[in-house]
């Protein structure tokens, strides 16, 4: 028996009983550590009139006075907070199935509401739908992973991300409505062009940047992603300045494993993000290649992913248009990346 539109949509939502076996071996999708960190710490928010306002304390507006005895003191009305407005940005990915390709795969479409698909049709339908949804989700993550790293200049509709709020030029531009030129506190920390020929230099720079991040407010970095060149440089620097233990065997020999299980700084794992390297392939030559970068980030006030509440990763099945026998399946998303404390973050880059 043929399949009707309602059953096709049910298959799109994995409600049919038969499921695909023998999934294709994925050879193109990489891990997305920075995107995963953003998502793990996301804060669903409402964007009234298209805006989410971060509240930023710009001063204590102190009325500090010294007095003794009957000295007169004064009071003042404080003005300590500014609003930093951030817009939200939308993303879409999707796929179609027309009735010709469905028929070629043994699935016959009908408008008969009483239609009952065969087991073979169910299985083939789920195979097509599962692959479509899987690659749509992977495609959304693949592209969103690059958007969360960039500054938004790649498109007027692009999500401004890490390269804006934790910039290699932190004293320029207006971010969230506040001028980094006018407000020194509204600048992230930088250490760029680090020469790593002298052992210990890179570790020293990380120490200084870590102190700079915690100086105001005491918010310690909780996530440290980097590119492959920076990771290798830090691994070599750590190996040249710290003793490595080799486990001796009671049977008379030693086991030597020259690999690095993981790198940590102040207890936080330093993570190589393949998207840093991939972004260099997309952008070409830039002043500070992503492979050579490292970020000290925190999700409390530094870099915050704010999905528009109720609009995060929504599966879509738009109705078939009257003059085309094509069925549509989509995935939409709506979010922003905000900050309320730029000076709690840092970007480093080796030469």
TORROLUM-167877 format. One record per residue (C-alpha): x, y, z. Coordinates in steps of 0.02 Angstrom, whole numbers, padded with zeros to 5 digits, always signed. Example, Ala and Ser with C-alpha at 12.3 -4.5 7.8 and 13.67 -1.06 7.14 Angstrom:
+00615-00225+00390/+00684-00053+00357/
This chain:
+00000+00000+00000/+00060+00180-00029/+00112+00305+00104/+00012+00464+00140/+00082+00634+00191/+00042+00610+00376/+00138+00446+00379/+00284+00529+00290/+00291+00662+00425/+00278+00526+00558/+00428+00444+00478/+00518+00610+00485/+00490+00613+00672/+00549+00432+00694/+00378+00368+00743/+00376+00221+00623/+00422+00054+00700/+00559+00001+00579/+00729+00084+00595/+00880+00092+00483/+01025-00026+00503/+01201-00012+00436/+01223+00176+00454/+01350+00251+00333/+01524+00275+00401/+01548+00461+00436/+01708+00525+00355/+01677+00713+00352/+01610+00775+00520/+01730+00830+00657/+01706+00860+00841/+01651+01036+00892/+01718+01065+01070/+01686+01253+01079/+01510+01237+01011/+01476+01095+01134/+01538+01204+01278/+01425+01347+01225/+01276+01229+01212/+01313+01144+01378/+01308+01314+01463/+01169+01395+01362/+01044+01510+01446/+00875+01516+01355/+00817+01697+01352/+00681+01810+01286/+00726+01947+01162/+00596+02082+01186/+00585+02191+01029/+00725+02084+00959/+00849+02131+01097/+00921+02050+01253/+01000+02175+01372/+01148+02123+01477/+01167+02229+01633/+01345+02293+01647/+01413+02380+01801/+01526+02519+01738/+01573+02601+01904/+01545+02595+02092/+01508+02782+02084/+01584+02793+02257/+01542+02930+02380/+01685+02881+02495/+01726+03012+02628/+01832+03023+02782/+01755+03102+02936/+01774+03121+03123/+01661+03181+03261/+01524+03299+03202/+01590+03320+03024/+01454+03331+02894/+01444+03191+02764/+01349+03186+02599/+01248+03057+02504/+01221+03035+02318/+01106+02946+02198/+01210+02815+02108/+01217+02782+01922/+01317+02621+01906/+01235+02511+01774/+01221+02518+01585/+01123+02404+01471/+01219+02311+01335/+01094+02262+01199/+01123+02107+01092/+01020+02050+00943/+00969+01871+00905/+01011+01783+00741/+00922+01643+00649/+00990+01490+00559/+00908+01361+00445/+00954+01196+00365/+00838+01076+00275/+00808+00945+00143/+00672+00891+00023/+00602+00729-00045/+00501+00733-00205/+00380+00597-00252/+00486+00538-00399/+00637+00496-00290/+00521+00420-00160/+00447+00308-00294/+00620+00261-00355/+00655+00202-00178/+00498+00095-00173/+00387+00222-00082/+00226+00271-00169/+00141+00429-00105/-00047+00449-00098/-00178+00568-00029/-00278+00421+00037/-00295+00447+00225/-00330+00261+00249/-00167+00204+00168/-00064+00075+00262/+00120+00064+00214/+00205-00104+00195/+00350-00154+00307/+00468-00129+00159/+00401+00048+00131/+00420+00087+00317/+00599+00027+00319/+00648+00120+00161/+00560+00278+00218/+00650+00280+00384/+00815+00250+00294/+00788+00406+00188/+00720+00513+00328/+00851+00463+00455/+00994+00504+00337/+00911+00668+00292/+00888+00721+00473/+01060+00660+00525/+01151+00758+00391/+01040+00910+00420/+01084+00910+00605/+01269+00883+00567/+01265+01021+00436/+01185+01142+00560/+01318+01102+00690/+01459+01110+00562/+01413+01287+00510/+01355+01351+00679/+01522+01292+00752/+01612+01414+00636/+01487+01555+00667/+01512+01548+00856/+01698+01576+00828/+01689+01722+00705/+01647+01906+00730/+01492+01912+00620/+01574+02011+00480/+01555+01863+00360/+01372+01911+00334/+01247+02041+00394/+01139+01894+00450/+01281+01799+00536/+01288+01770+00723/+01429+01877+00798/+01532+01760+00905/+01694+01738+00997/+01804+01844+00884/+01694+01994+00924/+01671+01980+01113/+01850+01918+01142/+01939+02010+01004/+02119+02022+00946/+02087+02211+00939/+01995+02233+01105/+02008+02423+01117/+01911+02456+00957/+01728+02445+00907/+01559+02448+00991/+01505+02283+01068/+01334+02268+01146/+01308+02455+01126/+01460+02498+01233/+01616+02575+01158/+01779+02485+01192/+01867+02649+01150/+01779+02743+01290/+01774+02606+01422/+01937+02522+01469/+01844+02390+01571/+01751+02338+01412/+01907+02258+01336/+01962+02078+01341/+02143+02032+01378/+02268+01990+01241/+02441+01917+01221/+02481+01904+01036/+02632+01855+00934/+02709+01754+01077/+02884+01693+01031/+02903+01515+01096/+03087+01484+01062/+03131+01507+01247/+03068+01368+01359/+02937+01425+01484/+02882+01581+01388/+02713+01513+01338/+02672+01450+01512/+02722+01620+01583/+02605+01709+01461/+02462+01595+01512/+02497+01636+01694/+02489+01823+01660/+02330+01809+01556/+02248+01701+01690/+02286+01835+01821/+02218+01970+01706/+02055+01873+01683/+02029+01851+01870/+02084+02027+01919/+01911+02104+01909/+01777+01998+01989/+01882+01843+02019/+01798+01739+01883/+01923+01604+01836/+01925+01534+01658/+01828+01371+01648/+01859+01327+01465/+02022+01336+01366/+02007+01292+01181/+02149+01313+01057/+02213+01274+00883/+02333+01134+00840/+02490+01243+00828/+02458+01320+00998/+02421+01149+01074/+02585+01077+01008/+02683+01230+01068/+02609+01217+01242/+02640+01030+01249/+02823+01057+01204/+02839+01203+01326/+02764+01100+01467/+02875+00952+01427/+03033+01059+01426/+02996+01145+01591/+02918+01006+01695/+02980+00836+01748/+02895+00686+01666/+02873+00529+01769/+02911+00358+01693/+02833+00207+01777/+02954+00068+01817/+02899-00114+01808/+02939-00239+01944/+02986-00361+01807/+03142-00262+01769/+03093-00143+01630/+03007+00022+01604/+02856+00068+01501/+02877+00229+01402/+02727+00309+01318/+02782+00472+01234/+02603+00530+01200/+02514+00666+01297/+02351+00608+01377/+02293+00785+01408/+02355+00961+01446/+02287+01061+01592/+02313+01237+01654/+02256+01284+01830/+02161+01120+01830/+02062+01161+01671/+02091+01049+01522/+02166+01133+01369/+02065+01067+01222/+02114+01063+01040/+01965+01118+00935/+01972+01054+00754/+01856+01198+00706/+01999+01320+00739/+02101+01232+00605/+01952+01215+00489/+01917+01402+00502/+02093+01441+00440/+02056+01334+00287/+01897+01435+00257/+01971+01608+00289/+02144+01588+00214/+02287+01699+00273/+02242+01813+00420/+02345+01912+00545/+02319+01791+00689/+02283+01617+00620/+02160+01515+00721/+02281+01367+00728/+02395+01478+00832/+02261+01544+00951/+02204+01499+01126/+02059+01570+01227/+02029+01583+01414/+01840+01585+01432/+01705+01573+01563/+01517+01548+01546/+01466+01648+01700/+01491+01821+01626/+01615+01807+01483/+01542+01710+01337/+01358+01661+01349/+01253+01571+01219/+01074+01632+01233/+00949+01533+01129/+00787+01626+01097/+00671+01536+01218/+00563+01410+01124/+00660+01431+00960/+00812+01322+00992/+00840+01183+00863/+00661+01162+00802/+00616+01024+00678/+00506+01091+00538/+00390+01000+00417/+00314+01138+00308/+00159+01094+00208/+00183+01039+00027/+00149+01183-00093/+00002+01157-00209/+00100+01157-00372/+00245+01044-00323/+00245+00862-00266/+00390+00894-00151/+00397+00871+00038/+00502+00983+00148/+00595+00952+00310/+00691+01087+00403/+00787+01130+00559/+00786+01309+00623/+00877+01394+00764/+00880+01566+00843/+01011+01628+00966/+01139+01758+01017/+01309+01758+01101/+01321+01892+01233/+01444+01952+01364/+01433+02060+01518/+01616+02053+01569/+01740+02059+01426/+01887+02084+01543/+01860+01909+01615/+01919+01832+01451/+02082+01823+01354/+02148+01774+01184/+02328+01720+01156/+02420+01686+00994/+02593+01617+00958/+02703+01690+00821/
